[in-house]
Amino acid sequence: MTGKRAAELEALGIVWDTADAAFAENLAAAHGPTTGCAEPSPRPGAWSPLTSRSGSG
């Protein structure tokens, strides 16, 4: 597969590495909402013990 095709698939939301995707999602959550959302953000580190138990981290 060419890099161009891979980039097109990524633009559509294709995830190549689920562990990396989960890490990025949790990291964004740890930094708190960026859109003015009223939902409270999780405590930093609250998700990390959970990822180690599931075998994904």
Residue pairs with C-beta under 8 A, 6 or more apart in sequence:
6 16
10 16
15 21
18 56
19 56
19 57
22 51
22 56
22 57
23 51
23 57
26 47
26 48
26 51
28 34
29 41
29 42
29 47
30 41
30 42
30 44
30 45
30 47
31 41
32 41
33 39
33 41
48 57
51 57
